[in-house]
Amino acid sequence: MSEQESGQGPPLGGDFVYFVTRMGLQALIALGALENPLTGERTKNLDQAQMIARDLEMLLDKTRGNLSLDEEAKLREVLERLEQNLRA
C-alpha cells in the first residue's frame, strides 16, 4: 500500500490548500530562496516568480467569496510571503 493509499502522504490533487502551498514553493524555488530539489542548486528566475505571484493574485480575485476561511487564509499567507521575497 502506498503512502497516499494509507492516508499518510500528501493528497494527489484536488486539495486547494495543498495546491496553493505547492505554487508558493515553486515561487520560492524560482526566487532562489529554496534549493531546487531536481538540481540541488539555488538559482533565480524572477520572471517565473513574478508570473506565479500574478497567477496567485488572479486566483484570489477570481475565487473571492468562494473559498473557505482556511483556503483564503493560506492563499493570502503565500502571497504575502512571496511579495516579501520579491521585494528583498
C-alpha positions, -999 to 999 in steps of 0.1 A, spaced: 0 0 0 14 34 -9 16 64 15 -13 80 -4 -35 50 -1 -28 47 36 -37 84 41 -2 93 53 11 110 21 2 143 6 -31 145 -15 -26 136 -51 -46 166 -63 -78 184 -58 -69 200 -25 -69 238 -27 -46 245 3 -21 219 -9 -22 234 -44 -15 269 -31 13 256 -10 29 239 -40 26 271 -60 43 290 -32 71 265 -30 76 268 -68 78 306 -65 104 303 -36 125 280 -57 123 305 -86 134 332 -63 164 311 -52 151 311 -16 148 273 -17 170 247 -33 156 232 -65 151 195 -55 159 183 -90 192 201 -94 202 206 -58 210 243 -67 196 277 -59 191 298 -90 170 329 -95 143 332 -122 125 364 -113 102 363 -143 89 329 -132 84 340 -96 66 372 -107 44 351 -130 34 328 -101 27 358 -79 4 373 -106 -13 339 -111 -20 336 -73 -33 372 -72 -56 363 -101 -67 332 -83 -75 352 -52 -95 377 -72 -114 351 -92 -123 330 -62 -133 358 -39 -164 347 -19 -160 311 -29 -132 299 -6 -133 286 29 -117 307 56 -87 283 57 -83 284 19 -84 322 17 -60 325 47 -35 301 31 -37 319 -3 -31 353 14 -3 339 35 15 325 5 10 358 -15 23 378 14 54 357 18 60 357 -19 57 395 -21 81 399 8 107 378 -10 102 396 -43 109 429 -25 140 416 -8 
